[in-house]
């Protein structure tokens, strides 16, 4: 596969197709960089060129801090590709400097359902962590896992990682049931209790765990599985 054009790769291994099918989180640094580059050069595919750039600058920080001239020794990196890479990194830098955008205030499980009801159309389970401030206003969310939920799959370390980094006051966990029935399973209840206990330890309160179904939802806090 090393010398093949990306268009000749198996479809599920092409970076753009993989992003659209599995989400941006599923791609490696090299695959994301290859999408920015769009094409290869110097006899290399976009992936090969991306790997060479990452190795040359010792990772993403090195790429961000490199001058445009430092890219020139890399065969296949012309002015257009250097501009694409630098523009992408600059956008990321500017985004990180933006103040937190004001999101919705979650006062009930119904509020959470209205905001996340788009999950009802997914064909696989997705588990999200919504981070909220002291006034219950959501400012960011992240995907914790994807696939059938199990007690071992949702680990508190992963579930609270971004919330700790973002200094969230509280969190609300959200996931969908592709069957359309939002009734909590035994695993859902076990996971909820485990995460609520972990939240007490790390100082981030779990306000709710909302299961999204087809036109309906279940709030595990309103069902009494989470203490107010």
Secondary structure, DSSP 8 states (H G I E B T S, - for coil): -TTS-GGGS-GGGSHHHHHHHH-GGGS-HHHHHHHHH-S-BTTB-HHHHHHHHHHHTTSHHHHHH--GGGGTTSTT--HHHHHHHHHHHHHHHHHHHS------B--SHHHHHHHHGGGGG-SS-EEEEEEE-TTSBEEEEEEEEESS--TTTS-HHHHHHHHHHTT-SEEEEEEE-TTS-----HHHHHHHHHHHHHHHHHT-EEEEEEEE-SS-EEETTTTTSS--
